[in-house]
């Protein structure tokens, strides 16, 4: 089917879509995570074990600079994970997405044997199936209790990052983030997730949880910068740095209400506040509280929460963009529909004979499109084009449009201009240009004898070929001021006679099969769709 029928306006290069930007931001968040965690982390192509990324700790572990490591297959390097270990990982991984505490022995550049425990995640990186490998060295008995960055907690961070990158539902993002905070800091009793509204200068709680129970957000007041500029929350928003409070009872800013979550003999005592940063801007914060005083450490706990909070910040902004795009698309569609309905109604008010005609041909044209296998977007354009098929008649004088008798040749010359008027009306309007197939081309004929441009065969858009059959069928089945409706079998005979003349033969046969047309002009309907009065006035003389 040839559809390049009229010159379309040139447009500039389209900027990257919001979804492409979101994908880029998610990848950048993963790279920042890899760079930040003090553990050996690398990413390898799952198919040929080529190194796609590695952080400084991994390079130090195996003794090879990053510049010599990236884009090299494992088999070509003197040190690294080793092909045997990688095959072991793939065998153990199977159809799973992750592995935990897999014991591996590898050689570094100095030839030393290193015992490590690996956490492995199956991911996609730059569109390629890959393995995210996190290595921790064997712990000795005298290791100091700085194990907040232990392999298990880093694995939690990795799992959360991977899960958040795949979500576009805000409520689920908040729930996953809150669960991650509790998993990383098990004796946390309360978690708040809040977003900052820059225009109003307010901090709005979007999710809250206390002792495993989700909180009613209506019970949590907004915090205004004007009235709470000295609060812990706004200090974090202003500085973009985390804050640890060892004793909330002793270190509450003036005018700050005390937290009301109290168990018998126990009050919320300590808190940690971590900013959520995305694209260089603080979009909100995560705060967690404990019944224990001095529960949180500035170095380890805030670093862990910062990793998941910043990953969540990117996911939240991506979800907001998706929701905004969906709402904008819905609003735009509603505007299109209202505009099309308004134009159609204006024409019907001017010419009352078109009112029922329009609704009938729209319904049956869409039925035909479904029968011929058109996609949903194509059906939407088909329906809208059918609604606007006679919009060009707005430019036809009343004396001709509403004339009760047949038109003379001069009047027909004017009437045949209405497809051109439709083109001139619709083509300058963005998004309406794609609806021109039917308004501009529905009077073209298969043999090239139609108007306004005498298109022939498949030069005529498919939508216009479909609509032409429906339009003529309805017109001949309807009463007009200058004639009575034809009998249905006469209309069928006429459509078949005009196959390969006015109409494409295959479209005619598909149409007659759809509406239960008559075989050879007989009066026996073949299909179930043909019900007198459903689509047409099938009045018999």
NUPA-870597 format. One record per residue (C-alpha): residue number from 0; x, y, z. Coordinates in steps of 0.05 Angstrom, whole numbers. Example, Ala and Ser with C-alpha at 12.3 -4.5 7.8 and 13.67 -1.06 7.14 Angstrom:
residues 2
<0,<246,-90,156>>
<1,<273,-21,143>>
This chain:
residues 541
<0,<0,0,0>>
<1,<29,67,-21>>
<2,<17,120,30>>
<3,<66,176,11>>
<4,<11,214,-25>>
<5,<23,285,-5>>
<6,<84,323,19>>
<7,<88,322,94>>
<8,<117,381,130>>
<9,<190,375,150>>
<10,<205,373,223>>
<11,<270,379,260>>
<12,<306,322,293>>
<13,<267,296,353>>
<14,<303,302,420>>
<15,<311,238,460>>
<16,<245,213,489>>
<17,<232,217,563>>
<18,<239,142,565>>
<19,<308,145,533>>
<20,<328,198,584>>
<21,<300,154,639>>
<22,<341,94,614>>
<23,<404,137,612>>
<24,<391,163,682>>
<25,<381,92,709>>
<26,<447,70,677>>
<27,<483,129,708>>
<28,<454,112,776>>
<29,<480,41,770>>
<30,<550,67,751>>
<31,<549,114,811>>
<32,<530,56,855>>
<33,<587,14,829>>
<34,<637,71,838>>
<35,<614,86,909>>
<36,<609,18,944>>
<37,<675,-3,978>>
<38,<673,-73,949>>
<39,<701,-104,886>>
<40,<647,-99,832>>
<41,<650,-115,758>>
<42,<601,-124,700>>
<43,<615,-175,645>>
<44,<579,-192,581>>
<45,<542,-257,596>>
<46,<556,-285,526>>
<47,<632,-276,517>>
<48,<654,-252,587>>
<49,<679,-185,562>>
<50,<688,-133,616>>
<51,<637,-78,609>>
<52,<651,-41,675>>
<53,<694,-48,737>>
<54,<704,-5,798>>
<55,<771,14,831>>
<56,<765,-40,885>>
<57,<759,-94,833>>
<58,<818,-67,794>>
<59,<859,-65,858>>
<60,<838,-136,876>>
<61,<863,-167,811>>
<62,<919,-117,799>>
<63,<899,-93,729>>
<64,<883,-19,714>>
<65,<813,-5,690>>
<66,<837,24,624>>
<67,<869,-44,607>>
<68,<809,-84,633>>
<69,<748,-54,598>>
<70,<724,-85,533>>
<71,<773,-144,541>>
<72,<749,-216,545>>
<73,<766,-252,609>>
<74,<805,-305,571>>
<75,<855,-253,545>>
<76,<875,-227,614>>
<77,<930,-252,660>>
<78,<886,-245,722>>
<79,<813,-239,739>>
<80,<753,-282,755>>
<81,<776,-337,708>>
<82,<734,-375,658>>
<83,<724,-434,705>>
<84,<694,-389,758>>
<85,<649,-356,706>>
<86,<625,-423,679>>
<87,<611,-443,751>>
<88,<570,-379,760>>
<89,<529,-392,698>>
<90,<517,-465,718>>
<91,<494,-446,788>>
<92,<454,-386,762>>
<93,<412,-427,713>>
<94,<345,-393,705>>
<95,<353,-354,770>>
<96,<366,-279,772>>
<97,<416,-279,829>>
<98,<466,-319,871>>
<99,<490,-307,942>>
<100,<554,-327,979>>
<101,<585,-366,922>>
<102,<656,-385,943>>
<103,<707,-369,889>>
<104,<783,-374,884>>
<105,<818,-328,836>>
<106,<890,-306,820>>
<107,<911,-233,820>>
<108,<966,-203,776>>
<109,<1020,-221,827>>
<110,<1000,-294,823>>
<111,<969,-295,892>>
<112,<909,-339,905>>
<113,<850,-299,932>>
<114,<790,-330,966>>
<115,<726,-290,956>>
<116,<651,-296,964>>
<117,<611,-272,905>>
<118,<541,-243,898>>
<119,<517,-246,825>>
<120,<459,-211,792>>
<121,<434,-224,721>>
<122,<422,-156,690>>
<123,<419,-120,624>>
<124,<473,-67,613>>
<125,<471,-22,551>>
<126,<422,-71,520>>
<127,<466,-132,531>>
<128,<454,-191,578>>
<129,<506,-184,632>>
<130,<530,-207,700>>
<131,<539,-159,759>>
<132,<590,-192,805>>
<133,<604,-166,875>>
<134,<665,-197,911>>
<135,<681,-195,985>>
<136,<745,-222,1014>>
<137,<744,-276,1067>>
<138,<732,-245,1135>>
<139,<780,-259,1193>>
<140,<758,-266,1265>>
<141,<789,-199,1284>>
<142,<752,-160,1232>>
<143,<725,-98,1264>>
<144,<648,-91,1266>>
<145,<646,-43,1207>>
<146,<606,-95,1170>>
<147,<549,-48,1150>>
<148,<582,-52,1082>>
<149,<582,-127,1085>>
<150,<566,-168,1024>>
<151,<495,-182,1047>>
<152,<478,-109,1054>>
<153,<511,-92,988>>
<154,<469,-147,957>>
<155,<407,-114,985>>
<156,<428,-48,954>>
<157,<440,-83,888>>
<158,<373,-118,890>>
<159,<336,-54,907>>
<160,<371,-16,851>>
<161,<353,-70,800>>
<162,<281,-73,824>>
<163,<271,2,826>>
<164,<298,10,755>>
<165,<242,-34,730>>
<166,<184,0,766>>
<167,<141,57,740>>
<168,<88,56,795>>
<169,<102,108,849>>
<170,<67,71,906>>
<171,<107,8,892>>
<172,<172,48,889>>
<173,<157,78,958>>
<174,<139,10,987>>
<175,<202,-23,960>>
<176,<245,34,985>>
<177,<215,31,1055>>
<178,<225,-45,1057>>
<179,<298,-35,1037>>
<180,<309,14,1093>>
<181,<281,-35,1144>>
<182,<322,-92,1114>>
<183,<386,-51,1117>>
<184,<372,-25,1188>>
<185,<331,-80,1222>>
<186,<316,-44,1287>>
<187,<285,17,1252>>
<188,<214,28,1277>>
<189,<191,84,1231>>
<190,<205,104,1159>>
<191,<182,167,1123>>
<192,<191,183,1049>>
<193,<177,255,1031>>
<194,<181,296,967>>
<195,<198,369,964>>
<196,<152,416,925>>
<197,<198,472,904>>
<198,<144,520,881>>
<199,<106,519,947>>
<200,<167,507,990>>
<201,<133,448,1024>>
<202,<156,378,1042>>
<203,<100,328,1031>>
<204,<102,258,1060>>
<205,<85,208,1005>>
<206,<95,144,1045>>
<207,<100,127,1119>>
<208,<108,62,1157>>
<209,<111,48,1232>>
<210,<127,-21,1259>>
<211,<107,-53,1193>>
<212,<40,-17,1188>>
<213,<29,34,1132>>
<214,<10,103,1159>>
<215,<-49,145,1139>>
<216,<-17,202,1100>>
<217,<-75,248,1118>>
<218,<-50,246,1190>>
<219,<19,271,1171>>
<220,<20,346,1161>>
<221,<60,381,1107>>
<222,<122,418,1129>>
<223,<129,489,1103>>
<224,<197,521,1094>>
<225,<168,585,1120>>
<226,<148,555,1188>>
<227,<198,497,1194>>
<228,<262,524,1164>>
<229,<302,501,1225>>
<230,<274,430,1224>>
<231,<319,370,1212>>
<232,<284,357,1146>>
<233,<296,425,1116>>
<234,<368,426,1140>>
<235,<378,364,1097>>
<236,<340,394,1038>>
<237,<382,457,1041>>
<238,<450,424,1050>>
<239,<438,361,1008>>
<240,<476,324,1062>>
<241,<453,269,1109>>
<242,<439,283,1183>>
<243,<441,237,1243>>
<244,<406,255,1308>>
<245,<427,213,1368>>
<246,<372,238,1415>>
<247,<309,268,1385>>
<248,<283,285,1455>>
<249,<342,330,1470>>
<250,<356,356,1399>>
<251,<288,377,1374>>
<252,<286,446,1340>>
<253,<240,498,1374>>
<254,<168,490,1354>>
<255,<178,418,1328>>
<256,<124,369,1350>>
<257,<151,308,1384>>
<258,<141,242,1347>>
<259,<78,209,1373>>
<260,<100,137,1362>>
<261,<108,111,1433>>
<262,<106,40,1459>>
<263,<97,27,1534>>
<264,<159,55,1565>>
<265,<191,70,1497>>
<266,<193,132,1455>>
<267,<225,145,1387>>
<268,<295,168,1405>>
<269,<342,172,1346>>
<270,<336,188,1272>>
<271,<373,190,1206>>
<272,<355,237,1149>>
<273,<382,224,1079>>
<274,<369,268,1017>>
<275,<343,238,953>>
<276,<384,268,896>>
<277,<369,261,822>>
<278,<402,298,765>>
<279,<438,343,814>>
<280,<376,365,851>>
<281,<347,345,918>>
<282,<276,320,905>>
<283,<260,296,975>>
<284,<287,256,1033>>
<285,<283,189,1069>>
<286,<281,190,1145>>
<287,<284,131,1192>>
<288,<275,128,1268>>
<289,<292,80,1323>>
<290,<273,70,1395>>
<291,<347,65,1411>>
<292,<386,128,1424>>
<293,<449,138,1382>>
<294,<427,81,1336>>
<295,<454,109,1270>>
<296,<525,119,1246>>
<297,<541,177,1201>>
<298,<590,140,1157>>
<299,<562,71,1145>>
<300,<486,78,1154>>
<301,<480,144,1116>>
<302,<523,116,1059>>
<303,<479,55,1051>>
<304,<414,95,1055>>
<305,<443,147,1007>>
<306,<455,94,955>>
<307,<384,67,956>>
<308,<354,137,965>>
<309,<389,164,903>>
<310,<371,103,862>>
<311,<299,112,884>>
<312,<301,186,867>>
<313,<317,169,794>>
<314,<261,117,793>>
<315,<212,167,824>>
<316,<227,220,773>>
<317,<222,170,716>>
<318,<154,147,743>>
<319,<131,219,749>>
<320,<152,232,677>>
<321,<115,170,654>>
<322,<52,191,692>>
<323,<58,262,664>>
<324,<66,236,593>>
<325,<6,190,601>>
<326,<-37,247,629>>
<327,<-13,295,574>>
<328,<-29,242,522>>
<329,<-98,232,552>>
<330,<-112,307,554>>
<331,<-88,314,482>>
<332,<-133,257,459>>
<333,<-192,288,495>>
<334,<-178,354,461>>
<335,<-175,321,393>>
<336,<-240,284,406>>
<337,<-275,347,429>>
<338,<-250,386,368>>
<339,<-271,331,320>>
<340,<-338,323,353>>
<341,<-348,398,350>>
<342,<-333,402,276>>
<343,<-377,342,261>>
<344,<-434,371,302>>
<345,<-427,438,267>>
<346,<-435,405,199>>
<347,<-494,364,223>>
<348,<-530,426,249>>
<349,<-520,457,181>>
<350,<-542,396,141>>
<351,<-590,352,180>>
<352,<-585,295,128>>
<353,<-514,281,150>>
<354,<-529,269,224>>
<355,<-548,195,224>>
<356,<-505,184,162>>
<357,<-442,203,201>>
<358,<-455,157,260>>
<359,<-472,98,215>>
<360,<-412,104,169>>
<361,<-364,114,228>>
<362,<-387,50,263>>
<363,<-385,7,200>>
<364,<-318,35,177>>
<365,<-286,15,243>>
<366,<-318,-54,238>>
<367,<-287,-60,169>>
<368,<-219,-39,195>>
<369,<-221,-93,248>>
<370,<-241,-144,196>>
<371,<-181,-124,153>>
<372,<-133,-131,212>>
<373,<-115,-58,225>>
<374,<-78,-43,289>>
<375,<-108,-3,346>>
<376,<-73,63,327>>
<377,<-95,53,255>>
<378,<-167,41,278>>
<379,<-165,105,319>>
<380,<-141,144,257>>
<381,<-193,109,215>>
<382,<-250,128,262>>
<383,<-227,200,267>>
<384,<-219,205,192>>
<385,<-289,177,182>>
<386,<-316,229,231>>
<387,<-284,284,190>>
<388,<-299,255,121>>
<389,<-344,313,100>>
<390,<-312,369,141>>
<391,<-293,403,76>>
<392,<-367,416,62>>
<393,<-361,473,112>>
<394,<-334,512,52>>
<395,<-393,495,6>>
<396,<-447,549,0>>
<397,<-515,533,29>>
<398,<-549,542,-39>>
<399,<-510,482,-65>>
<400,<-502,440,-1>>
<401,<-576,444,18>>
<402,<-606,444,-52>>
<403,<-667,397,-51>>
<404,<-657,372,-122>>
<405,<-600,346,-166>>
<406,<-540,392,-177>>
<407,<-522,419,-245>>
<408,<-452,414,-274>>
<409,<-429,481,-247>>
<410,<-454,464,-178>>
<411,<-420,397,-181>>
<412,<-354,431,-196>>
<413,<-362,470,-132>>
<414,<-384,409,-92>>
<415,<-323,369,-116>>
<416,<-279,420,-82>>
<417,<-297,397,-12>>
<418,<-240,346,-6>>
<419,<-191,402,-23>>
<420,<-224,446,29>>
<421,<-215,389,80>>
<422,<-141,386,62>>
<423,<-133,461,70>>
<424,<-169,459,137>>
<425,<-134,400,169>>
<426,<-63,399,140>>
<427,<-37,459,179>>
<428,<-59,430,246>>
<429,<-9,385,282>>
<430,<-34,313,290>>
<431,<-94,326,245>>
<432,<-49,318,184>>
<433,<-48,243,196>>
<434,<-124,241,191>>
<435,<-127,266,119>>
<436,<-132,199,84>>
<437,<-208,196,86>>
<438,<-228,270,83>>
<439,<-180,283,24>>
<440,<-185,217,-14>>
<441,<-253,184,-3>>
<442,<-279,207,-71>>
<443,<-221,177,-110>>
<444,<-237,115,-152>>
<445,<-199,51,-163>>
<446,<-196,62,-238>>
<447,<-169,133,-231>>
<448,<-233,169,-251>>
<449,<-247,200,-183>>
<450,<-231,268,-153>>
<451,<-197,313,-133>>
<452,<-130,283,-157>>
<453,<-150,222,-199>>
<454,<-110,174,-157>>
<455,<-111,102,-181>>
<456,<-108,34,-147>>
<457,<-65,29,-86>>
<458,<-45,102,-93>>
<459,<-110,112,-55>>
<460,<-99,102,20>>
<461,<-131,39,48>>
<462,<-174,79,97>>
<463,<-204,118,39>>
<464,<-216,54,-1>>
<465,<-253,24,58>>
<466,<-293,86,71>>
<467,<-313,96,-2>>
<468,<-352,30,-2>>
<469,<-385,44,65>>
<470,<-403,115,45>>
<471,<-436,95,-21>>
<472,<-473,37,11>>
<473,<-502,82,64>>
<474,<-520,137,15>>
<475,<-558,90,-31>>
<476,<-593,57,28>>
<477,<-617,125,54>>
<478,<-673,171,32>>
<479,<-651,237,1>>
<480,<-694,299,-16>>
<481,<-689,282,-90>>
<482,<-698,205,-87>>
<483,<-720,147,-43>>
<484,<-673,95,-14>>
<485,<-654,38,-60>>
<486,<-673,-33,-42>>
<487,<-615,-69,-8>>
<488,<-605,-121,-63>>
<489,<-600,-65,-114>>
<490,<-545,-32,-73>>
<491,<-507,-98,-69>>
<492,<-512,-108,-144>>
<493,<-487,-36,-154>>
<494,<-427,-47,-108>>
<495,<-408,-110,-145>>
<496,<-416,-77,-212>>
<497,<-369,-21,-189>>
<498,<-315,-70,-166>>
<499,<-249,-53,-200>>
<500,<-282,10,-226>>
<501,<-301,54,-167>>
<502,<-280,6,-112>>
<503,<-225,-45,-99>>
<504,<-258,-113,-110>>
<505,<-227,-145,-47>>
<506,<-254,-89,-4>>
<507,<-324,-97,-33>>
<508,<-325,-172,-20>>
<509,<-299,-162,51>>
<510,<-352,-109,63>>
<511,<-409,-152,36>>
<512,<-386,-211,77>>
<513,<-384,-166,139>>
<514,<-454,-138,133>>
<515,<-484,-203,107>>
<516,<-491,-181,35>>
<517,<-532,-218,-17>>
<518,<-505,-273,-61>>
<519,<-515,-256,-134>>
<520,<-567,-203,-118>>
<521,<-614,-252,-84>>
<522,<-653,-232,-22>>
<523,<-620,-281,27>>
<524,<-572,-249,76>>
<525,<-509,-290,89>>
<526,<-484,-259,153>>
<527,<-511,-242,221>>
<528,<-490,-168,222>>
<529,<-543,-147,172>>
<530,<-602,-131,216>>
<531,<-655,-82,188>>
<532,<-649,-17,225>>
<533,<-582,-31,258>>
<534,<-538,8,210>>
<535,<-587,27,155>>
<536,<-657,46,136>>
<537,<-672,-17,93>>
<538,<-740,7,71>>
<539,<-771,-34,15>>
<540,<-819,-6,-35>>
